[in-house]
Structures are given as C-alpha cells and as structure tokens.
Amino acid sequence: MTTFTWVAIAVILISMANLLRLGLGPTVFDRVLALSAFGTSSITIVALGGFIFGRPELFVDVAIAYSLL
C-alpha cells in the first residue's frame, strides 16, 4: 500500500469522528464546525483518490470544483 492510501485511511477515520461529533454535538456550534470539517475531509479524500488511482489531474480538478461549491 502506498503512502497516499494510508493517508486516505487516516482522513476517512477523521471523517467518521466528524460525523460522530455532528450527531452528538452538545451545541449547534459544535455541529457547524463538524460539518465544515467533514466537507474539508471529503475534498481531501477526493484529491487523494486521484493520486491513488493515478489520475491526479482529473480528481484534483473535481476537488477544486467541489470546494468552490
């Protein structure tokens, strides 16, 4: 497994923690921050997927377009 794969696994685990905080957050501010962090993690996962599958130019463009939304 490549380094990009290990980093993607770590980011997925962090995303799971963000989803847990999104559901269990005691305040609305915790939930907003968890949702923002989950969005950032998903953009990172898309970009890492490009490097894992050997097509970074396509996936990074998709990640940039998604981040602009």
N, C-alpha and C positions, 0 to 999 in steps of 0.2 A: 504494500500500500504506500502511496506517495504521501508526501507532507501535506499536500492540498486535501487529501482525503481525511487525514487526521484532524486538520483544522476545520473541515466541514462538519465532522462528527462533533467536535467541541462546540461549534456555533449552533448546531441543532440542539445539543443539550442545554445551552444557554437559552435558546428559544423556548424550550419546554419550561424552563424556570420562569421565563417571562409570562408564558401562558398561565402558569400557576399563580403568579402574582396578579395577573389580570383578573382571574376568577376569585381570588381570595383577598384581594387588597382591602385593607380596612377603610381607606378613604378613596374618594374619587380621584385625587391627585396621584395616588399610587397606581391606580388603574390606567390613567392617561400616560404616565411615564412608562408603564409596562407595555402599552400598546405602541408607543413610539419606539421603544427598544426592540419590540418584535418586528416592526417594519424595517428597522435598520438591519436586523439579523437576517430577514428574508432577502433583502437586497444583497447582502454579503454571501448568502448561500447561492443565489443565482450566479453571481460573479465567480465564486469558487467552482460551481458546476461547469462553467466554461473551461476552466483550467484543467479540471479532472477529465472532461471528455475531449480535450484537445482542440476546442473551438473558442478560444477566449474572445476573439474579435466579435463574434455574434452575441455571446452571452453577456459580455460587458456592456455592449450597446443596449441590450434589453434591460439590464440592471440600471443603467443610467436613465433610460426612458421611464422605468418604474419609479425611480427615485424622484423624478420630476412630477409625478402624479401626486 
